[in-house]
């Protein structure tokens, strides 16, 4: 039996973007408005924005 690889914190958004390509443009805009290149990404904040995608549907 093979073990599944755990998804790292840094990989989460890439996995979500691959699974839900309709979120990509919204996420790029969110990223542009909320981060500088030197800032650490806040996963909880990004996941909140991802959840709003479904609320807005």
Secondary structure, DSSP 8 states (H G I E B T S, - for coil): --------GGGHHHHHHHH-GGGHHHHHHHHHHH--TTS---HHHHHHHHHHHHHH-
